[in-house]
């Protein structure tokens, strides 16, 4: 595991859908007063733009067009990544498709690296969560966590999350969607989802949110001491 190997205070958190990485990343950012970026929202926003334009998320030209629109919008509206419409599974699937295209990943790289290097004023460091933060975006992060949990538990968590937001979904559909998305995210050639060799792997299947945070804070303390 990498501990204090660079001067920048960057925490990379990767893992599959609904592993708990987003909840953990937010709680950790609050506890440490770090800036936080949900990099999945970038891919979701590209997927959203492609679908909105009636395009195909597997088409490189449609996806790159979506990236261009997103870049323009990000210049004028920094709330765009918190759009609740990005959170449904249709957009999640489109995101996973555009994310398999290398040129899309390249187009989104600088946004992520700039955020990591220049967290908001007054913040002590940056936390980014996604699929390739420890392997590609911030390979020199001071601390890398890979958050996972068994698929049934992740599907239940995702179902509850979607239902709480008013989306009518069934467990079976969410589980199937998760299987397909995991296989695509892990099997793609471009920056496949996998733990970086120096990441600390945390299985959250039997952990509460409080226990997750406690563990992560211990690792952060060691990383930045
Ligand atoms: O974390 P999420 O479910 O919001 O991510 C949506 C999709 O975006 C996910 O299926 C894969 C892709 N993604 C990625 O390829 N790399 C990232 N760093 C973040 C997300």
Boltz pocket constraint, residues with backbone or C-beta under 6 A from the ligand:
constraints:
  - pocket:
      binder: B
      contacts: [[A, 15], [A, 17], [A, 18], [A, 39], [A, 40], [A, 41], [A, 43], [A, 44], [A, 92], [A, 95], [A, 96], [A, 99], [A, 100], [A, 129], [A, 130], [A, 131], [A, 132], [A, 133], [A, 181], [A, 185], [A, 191]]
      max_distance: 6.0
